[in-house]
C-alpha cells in the first residue's frame, strides 16, 4: 500500500495480512522497499513462514534480504529472538507478544533465571538491555510482577509451571491469570530449554501409543516434557520404525540414526544385553545412541526399561546469552 509522499518519501510499505506492532508474532509480514536501493536491499519484518517464503523469493530479484523485527530495529530486547538464540521453548505466544509490546512502549520487564541455568553477569550488563530488570530474589520478582510483565526461565518444564503457578497464585489468588490478555494484571512468560536428547531402542513394530507412553513417562519422571526434546536417536536398524517416526513428527523433533560401528565407539554404558547385541550388533542401543547424538551432553537418565522399549536421556548445559 502506497501512502502519502510527504511522510513516506523514502519508501513503500507493503503489509500482507492483518496485524499491528503488538501482533507481530501473528502471520503479518511487513516489506519495506527503499526507493533509493530498490535493487539492493529489502527489509522483511517478522519471522513467520510467510516472511521466510517472501525472503526466499527476494533472492531471485538480485536484492539482499534482511529479516528483522520491530524490537530489533529499535535496538530493544526481542524475546522471540532471545528464545531462538538460546533454544528456549515458548509456553505462551500471546504473553510474548504482550512483552514485546511493553518493551516497545518503553516499559520494563522483569527477568527471573532459575537454578541450574548459567549466564554471564558481564554479558548481561554489556548487552545494555535497560528494559530488562534481573530479579536477584523471589521477593524482588514478586514485588516487580505486581506492576510489570515478567519472564521466568527454568531448567525444566515442571519446575517452571510450578513456579509460575505459585507466583500467579501469590499475586492474584488465581493461577489462570498468569496468561497475558488480562487487561487488569501483568503477564508471566515461562521459557525453558530445548536441550534433551532421547536415545531409544524398541521392539520391531511397537505400537505408536505404547512408544509415546513409554518415552513420555520417562521424561515426566525427570520433570521434562516432549517440548524439551532437541532430538531423538537410535540405531540405523530403526530408521524406518513407524512408532518412532510418528512420535518425531507429532512433536516436531529431529530423528537421527547411527550404524552399530559408530555406536560401539561409546566405551562405557550403564547396562548391557547379550540378546540386544545378537540382534543389533551393540549391547545397549538407547544409551549409546543418546551419547553419540549429543557428544557434549551429560547422561541424565541411564538405560531405562519400559514395555517393549528402552530410553536414555542426555542433557546439554544451557548458558544463556543476551
N, C-alpha and C positions, 0 to 999 in steps of 0.2 A: 504494500500500500504506500503510495507516494503521498507525503504530507507537504505542507507549505514550504516554499523555497526559503523563506526568511529564517525559519527555525532549523530546518534540515538542509541547509545549504551544502553541507559536505557529504551527504549520503542519502541512501534509501533504506527503509526498514521494511522487511517482509515478515509477517507473523503468520505461521502456519498453525491453526488451531486456536483454542481459546485459553486465556490464562493471563496472569499478571506476574509481577515480581515475586509475590508470595506464593504463586502456584508453579514455580519454575521446575519443580520435580514432577509435574504432570507431563503431558506429551506436547507441550508448547515448544516450538523451535523459533528462534529469532535469528534472522540472517541480516547482518549489516554489510552493506556494499558501499565501499568508498568510491566516489566518482573519480577521484584522482588516481586510485590504484585498482581500478575496475578489473584489470587483467592480472593483478598481482596478489591481492590478499582478500580473502573472505573471512569474516569472523562469525563463527557459529556459537550461539549461546545455547546452553543446555547439554546434557549428556544422555538424552533419551535415544531409543533406537532410531527415531525419525532423524535426529541430529546426525547419527552415525551414517545413515544412508545418504543424507544430504552432503556430509563431509566427503564421503567416498565419491560422490558424483562430481564434486568440485575439482577433484584431481584431473578430471577429463577436460576441464576448461584451461588447464595450464596454470591455474592460480594456486596459492598456498593456503590450505585451510587451517584456521586456528580455532580450536574448541575451548570455550571458557564458560563462566557463569557470572551472574551479577555480582556476587561477593568477590570473585576473583578480580573482576575489572576494578573494583574499588579497593583492592588490597586488604580485604577483610577476611576473617575466619570463615571458611566454607566447610560446613560439617560433612557434606557429601564427599567432597574431595579428601578431607581428613580421614574419613572412614575407608574410602577406597585405597588410599595410600598406605594405611595401616592394617588392611584386611580385616575390617570390623563389620559386623552384621548389624543392619538397621532393624530395630524392632517395630518402630512406628514411623513411617514415612511422613505422616501428617505432622508429627512432632518435629521432624527435621525441617519441614517447610516453615513451621512457625518459628523455629530457632533462627533460620536464615533470615526470615522477615524481621525478627527482633534485632539481629546484627545490623541489617541494612538500615534500620531505623535508629541506629546509634545506641541501642540498649546493651547492657552487659549480660553475659550468660555464665552461670556457674559451672564448674567442672570438678567432678569427683573421680579419682582414679583408685580403684580397689587394690587390695593386696595381691601380690604375685605378678603385677604388671610393672614393667621397667620403663622409665623415661628419664631423660637428662634435664635437670633443672636449668642448666645453662642453655640448652637447646630451646626450652620453653621461653626463657627470658629473652633470648636473641630473636625469637620469632616476632616479638613486638606486637602480639595479639592483645591489644588493650581491651578488647571486648570480652576476652576470656578471663574469668576470675577463678584461679585454682584454690579450691577449698581444702585447707590442711587438716580439718577435723570434721566429724559428723555434725557437731554442734554448729560449726560455721556454715556447713552446707544447709542444714535445716533452716537456719536463720535467713540465709540468702534465698532459698527456694520459696520463701513466703511471698516474695515480690518479683522474682525473676525466674525465667526458664533455666533449667539445669540439664547438664549432660552427665550421665553416670556410666562409667566404663568398668566392667568387672571381668574376671578371668573366665567364669563360666556363666551360662545362661541361667541356671538355677539360682546361683548366688545373686545375680543381677535382679531377677524377678522378686526374690525375697527382699532384697534391699529396697527396691522401688516401692513394693507394697508397704513396707514398714515406713518409708519416708512419706508416701502419699497418705497413709492412714494417720500418721502423727500430725501431719499438716492440716488435713481436711476431714479426717474421720471416714473417708470413703475412697477405697483404692481405685474405683472406677474413674476418678477424676485425674488419674495420672496421665491420661491421654490428652494431647492437645486438641483444641476445638472448643473447649470450655472457656468462654469469654471471661468468666469470673476468676479464674485461677491460672497461675503459671503452669507450664508443662514440664514433664520429665521425659528425656530421651535416653533409653538404655542402649548401649553398644557393648558388644562382646566379640572376642576374636574368632576368626575362622582359621584355626591353627591345628586341627586334629586330623591325623591320618589313620584310617582304619584298614588294617590288613585282615583279609578274610579268607577262610577256606570253607568249603561246604561239600555236601554230598551232591552228586550229579542229579540235576533236575529237582533240586529242592524247591518247594513251593515259594512263590513270591511273598505270601503272607508270613510264612514261617521265617524266612530270611529277614524280612523287615522287623518282625517282632524280636528276633534274637539280637540283631545289631542294635536296635533302639533300646533294648533292655540293658545291654552293656553300657551304652552311652549314658543312660539315665542313672546307672549306678555310680557314675563319676560326676553327676550334676551337669551333664552335657546334653545338647540337642543336636539333631541332624544338621541344623543350620551352622554348626561349628565345624563341620567336616570340610576340609580343603581337598581331600582326595580319598579314593578307595584304591586298594592294591591287592593283587593276588598273583598266583602263578599263571603262566600263559595257557595252561590247560583250561582255565576258567574264563578266557576272554570272550566267549560267546554264551556264558551261563545266563539264561533268561532272568533268573531272580536278581542277580547282581546288576545286570543291565537295566532292569526295571527300577531298582532302587536308585541307581545313579541318575536315571532320567527323572524320576519323581522328585528327588531332592536337588537336582542340578549339580551333581558332584562328579568331577572327572574320575575316570576309572582307568588305571594302568595295570598292565600285567608284565611279568618278567619270566624268563626261562629258568629252569631249575639250576643251571650252571651259575647264573648270576645270583640267585638266592643263596646258593651254597657259600658265597663269599662272606656272609654273615657268620662270624666264628662262634658266637655263643647264643644259645637260646634257653629259655626257662624250662622247656619240656620237649621231649622228643617222642616220636611214634614210629615203630618199625612198619606198621601197616601203611601209614601215610607215605613213608619213604618208598615202599614197594610200588605204590600206585602212582605217586607223583615224581619221585626221584629226590625229594627232600624230606627231612624228618619233622619239619614244622613249617607249614605254609604261611599262616597268618602273621606270625612274629617276624619271620624273615622278609615277607613282603612289605610290611609296615616300615621296617627299618631300612629296607632298600629304597623305598619311595621317599622316605623322609630321613635322609642320611644325617642331617644336623639336629634332628629331633631327639627328645628323651623318651625312653619307654615309659609310658604312663600305665598301661594295662598289659601285663604279660598274657600269654595264651589263655584265653577264657573259653570254656566249652559251653555251647548251647545246643539245643536239639538239632542234629544234622549239620552243625556248623561250628567253626571256631573263629574267635575275634581277638585281635591285639590292637592296642592303640598307642600311637606316639604323639607327642606334643611339641610343637615348635615354640621356643621362647618368644614372647612378644615385647618388643622395645618400641614404644610409641614415639613417633617423630612429628614435630609440629612445623 
